[in-house]
Amino acid sequence: MQKFIDQLTESDRRVVRKWRLVTVAFYGSILAGMAVYMALHWNPEVNYASAGPATHAKVTSASRH
């Protein structure tokens, strides 16, 4: 049978708090990933810049001189 938080011992409450934080963080990261994906792919007419390996190599070699 399910217990309420006030019916648990102090050590069990710590475990519940830890797993609650882990669960919220896990599902929050999934939600944040979906939000970023939707923001980038919502409107196909919007282009966003991406730096490829060639661009990175040019920038790196230019900064060394």
LOFI-134192 format. One record per residue: x, y, z of N, C-alpha, C, O, CB in turn; residue in three letters; residue number from 1. Coordinates in steps of 0.05 Angstrom, whole numbers. Glycine has a CB too. Layout:
BEGIN
n_X | n_Y | n_Z | ca_X | ca_Y | ca_Z | c_X | c_Y | c_Z | o_X | o_Y | o_Z | cb_X | cb_Y | cb_Z | r | k
X | Y | Z | X | Y | Z | X | Y | Z | X | Y | Z | X | Y | Z | Ala | NUM
...
***
This chain:
BEGIN
n_X | n_Y | n_Z | ca_X | ca_Y | ca_Z | c_X | c_Y | c_Z | o_X | o_Y | o_Z | cb_X | cb_Y | cb_Z | r | k
17 | -24 | 0 | 0 | 0 | 0 | 18 | 25 | 0 | 39 | 25 | 12 | -19 | 0 | 24 | Met | 1
9 | 45 | -13 | 24 | 70 | -15 | 23 | 86 | 10 | 2 | 88 | 23 | 14 | 87 | -39 | Gln | 2
46 | 97 | 18 | 48 | 113 | 42 | 51 | 142 | 34 | 63 | 149 | 14 | 71 | 104 | 60 | Lys | 3
41 | 160 | 51 | 46 | 189 | 47 | 73 | 195 | 58 | 85 | 180 | 74 | 24 | 205 | 61 | Phe | 4
84 | 218 | 50 | 111 | 226 | 57 | 114 | 229 | 88 | 136 | 223 | 98 | 119 | 252 | 43 | Ile | 5
94 | 237 | 101 | 96 | 241 | 130 | 95 | 214 | 146 | 100 | 214 | 170 | 74 | 259 | 140 | Asp | 6
88 | 193 | 132 | 88 | 166 | 145 | 114 | 152 | 142 | 117 | 130 | 153 | 65 | 150 | 133 | Gln | 7
133 | 163 | 128 | 159 | 150 | 124 | 179 | 158 | 146 | 176 | 179 | 159 | 170 | 157 | 96 | Leu | 8
199 | 141 | 149 | 221 | 148 | 167 | 239 | 169 | 154 | 237 | 174 | 130 | 238 | 123 | 176 | Thr | 9
256 | 181 | 170 | 274 | 203 | 159 | 292 | 192 | 137 | 297 | 206 | 118 | 290 | 215 | 182 | Glu | 10
303 | 168 | 141 | 321 | 157 | 120 | 306 | 151 | 94 | 317 | 155 | 73 | 335 | 132 | 131 | Ser | 11
281 | 142 | 97 | 265 | 137 | 73 | 257 | 163 | 59 | 255 | 164 | 35 | 240 | 121 | 80 | Asp | 12
254 | 184 | 74 | 247 | 210 | 62 | 270 | 220 | 45 | 266 | 231 | 24 | 240 | 230 | 84 | Arg | 13
295 | 216 | 55 | 319 | 224 | 40 | 320 | 209 | 13 | 326 | 221 | -8 | 345 | 219 | 56 | Arg | 14
314 | 183 | 14 | 314 | 167 | -11 | 293 | 177 | -30 | 298 | 179 | -54 | 310 | 138 | -5 | Val | 15
269 | 183 | -20 | 247 | 193 | -36 | 255 | 220 | -49 | 249 | 224 | -72 | 221 | 195 | -20 | Val | 16
267 | 238 | -33 | 275 | 264 | -44 | 296 | 261 | -66 | 294 | 275 | -86 | 286 | 282 | -21 | Arg | 17
315 | 243 | -62 | 336 | 238 | -82 | 324 | 228 | -108 | 330 | 238 | -129 | 357 | 218 | -71 | Lys | 18
307 | 208 | -106 | 295 | 197 | -130 | 275 | 216 | -144 | 272 | 215 | -168 | 282 | 171 | -124 | Trp | 19
263 | 233 | -128 | 245 | 253 | -139 | 261 | 273 | -156 | 253 | 280 | -178 | 229 | 268 | -117 | Arg | 20
284 | 281 | -145 | 301 | 300 | -160 | 312 | 287 | -185 | 313 | 300 | -206 | 325 | 308 | -142 | Leu | 21
320 | 262 | -184 | 330 | 248 | -208 | 308 | 245 | -229 | 313 | 250 | -252 | 341 | 220 | -200 | Val | 22
284 | 239 | -220 | 262 | 236 | -239 | 255 | 262 | -252 | 251 | 263 | -277 | 238 | 224 | -225 | Thr | 23
253 | 283 | -237 | 247 | 310 | -248 | 269 | 319 | -267 | 263 | 330 | -288 | 243 | 331 | -225 | Val | 24
294 | 314 | -260 | 316 | 321 | -278 | 316 | 306 | -304 | 320 | 317 | -325 | 343 | 317 | -264 | Ala | 25
310 | 280 | -302 | 309 | 263 | -326 | 287 | 272 | -345 | 292 | 277 | -369 | 305 | 234 | -319 | Phe | 26
262 | 275 | -335 | 240 | 283 | -352 | 243 | 312 | -360 | 233 | 319 | -382 | 214 | 278 | -338 | Tyr | 27
255 | 329 | -344 | 260 | 357 | -351 | 279 | 359 | -374 | 276 | 375 | -392 | 270 | 372 | -328 | Gly | 28
300 | 342 | -375 | 319 | 342 | -397 | 306 | 333 | -423 | 312 | 343 | -444 | 343 | 325 | -390 | Ser | 29
289 | 313 | -421 | 274 | 304 | -445 | 256 | 327 | -455 | 255 | 332 | -479 | 257 | 279 | -439 | Ile | 30
242 | 340 | -437 | 225 | 362 | -445 | 241 | 385 | -457 | 233 | 397 | -477 | 209 | 372 | -421 | Leu | 31
264 | 391 | -446 | 281 | 413 | -456 | 292 | 405 | -484 | 293 | 422 | -502 | 305 | 418 | -437 | Ala | 32
299 | 380 | -488 | 308 | 371 | -514 | 286 | 373 | -535 | 291 | 382 | -558 | 318 | 343 | -513 | Gly | 33
262 | 366 | -528 | 239 | 369 | -546 | 234 | 398 | -553 | 227 | 404 | -575 | 214 | 356 | -535 | Met | 34
236 | 415 | -533 | 232 | 444 | -538 | 252 | 455 | -557 | 246 | 471 | -574 | 232 | 459 | -511 | Ala | 35
278 | 448 | -553 | 299 | 457 | -571 | 294 | 447 | -599 | 297 | 461 | -619 | 327 | 449 | -561 | Val | 36
287 | 421 | -602 | 282 | 409 | -628 | 259 | 423 | -642 | 261 | 430 | -665 | 276 | 379 | -625 | Tyr | 37
238 | 428 | -627 | 214 | 442 | -639 | 221 | 471 | -647 | 212 | 481 | -667 | 191 | 442 | -619 | Met | 38
238 | 484 | -631 | 245 | 511 | -637 | 262 | 513 | -663 | 259 | 531 | -678 | 261 | 524 | -614 | Ala | 39
279 | 492 | -667 | 295 | 493 | -691 | 281 | 483 | -716 | 288 | 491 | -738 | 319 | 475 | -686 | Leu | 40
261 | 466 | -713 | 248 | 454 | -736 | 219 | 462 | -739 | 205 | 450 | -756 | 249 | 424 | -734 | His | 41
209 | 481 | -725 | 181 | 489 | -726 | 175 | 501 | -753 | 155 | 494 | -766 | 174 | 508 | -704 | Trp | 42
191 | 520 | -762 | 187 | 534 | -787 | 209 | 526 | -807 | 232 | 533 | -802 | 186 | 565 | -783 | Asn | 43
203 | 511 | -828 | 224 | 502 | -846 | 236 | 525 | -863 | 257 | 520 | -875 | 212 | 482 | -865 | Pro | 44
224 | 548 | -863 | 235 | 570 | -878 | 258 | 584 | -863 | 273 | 600 | -876 | 213 | 591 | -885 | Glu | 45
261 | 579 | -838 | 282 | 592 | -822 | 307 | 575 | -824 | 307 | 551 | -819 | 273 | 595 | -792 | Val | 46
329 | 587 | -832 | 355 | 574 | -834 | 372 | 582 | -810 | 372 | 605 | -802 | 370 | 580 | -861 | Asn | 47
387 | 563 | -800 | 405 | 569 | -778 | 433 | 560 | -786 | 436 | 541 | -801 | 396 | 556 | -752 | Tyr | 48
453 | 575 | -777 | 481 | 570 | -785 | 492 | 545 | -771 | 486 | 540 | -748 | 498 | 594 | -779 | Ala | 49
509 | 531 | -785 | 524 | 510 | -773 | 552 | 511 | -782 | 558 | 517 | -805 | 511 | 482 | -779 | Ser | 50
571 | 506 | -764 | 599 | 507 | -770 | 609 | 479 | -775 | 608 | 462 | -757 | 615 | 521 | -748 | Ala | 51
618 | 474 | -799 | 629 | 447 | -806 | 658 | 445 | -798 | 670 | 465 | -789 | 624 | 441 | -835 | Gly | 52
670 | 422 | -803 | 698 | 418 | -796 | 717 | 436 | -813 | 737 | 445 | -802 | 706 | 389 | -801 | Pro | 53
710 | 442 | -838 | 727 | 459 | -855 | 727 | 487 | -843 | 748 | 500 | -843 | 717 | 459 | -884 | Ala | 54
704 | 497 | -835 | 703 | 524 | -824 | 719 | 525 | -798 | 733 | 545 | -793 | 674 | 532 | -818 | Thr | 55
717 | 505 | -782 | 732 | 504 | -757 | 762 | 504 | -762 | 777 | 517 | -748 | 723 | 480 | -740 | His | 56
771 | 489 | -782 | 799 | 487 | -789 | 810 | 514 | -798 | 832 | 522 | -791 | 804 | 466 | -810 | Ala | 57
794 | 529 | -814 | 802 | 555 | -824 | 805 | 575 | -801 | 824 | 590 | -800 | 782 | 565 | -845 | Lys | 58
786 | 574 | -783 | 787 | 593 | -760 | 811 | 586 | -742 | 824 | 604 | -733 | 761 | 591 | -744 | Val | 59
816 | 561 | -738 | 838 | 553 | -721 | 865 | 560 | -733 | 883 | 570 | -719 | 837 | 522 | -716 | Thr | 60
868 | 556 | -759 | 894 | 562 | -772 | 898 | 592 | -774 | 920 | 602 | -772 | 895 | 550 | -800 | Ser | 61
876 | 608 | -777 | 879 | 637 | -779 | 886 | 649 | -752 | 900 | 669 | -750 | 853 | 649 | -789 | Ala | 62
877 | 636 | -730 | 883 | 647 | -704 | 912 | 641 | -695 | 922 | 654 | -676 | 864 | 637 | -683 | Ser | 63
925 | 622 | -707 | 953 | 615 | -700 | 973 | 634 | -712 | 995 | 636 | -701 | 959 | 586 | -709 | Arg | 64
967 | 647 | -734 | 986 | 665 | -747 | 987 | 692 | -735 | 1002 | 709 | -744 | 979 | 668 | -776 | His | 65
***
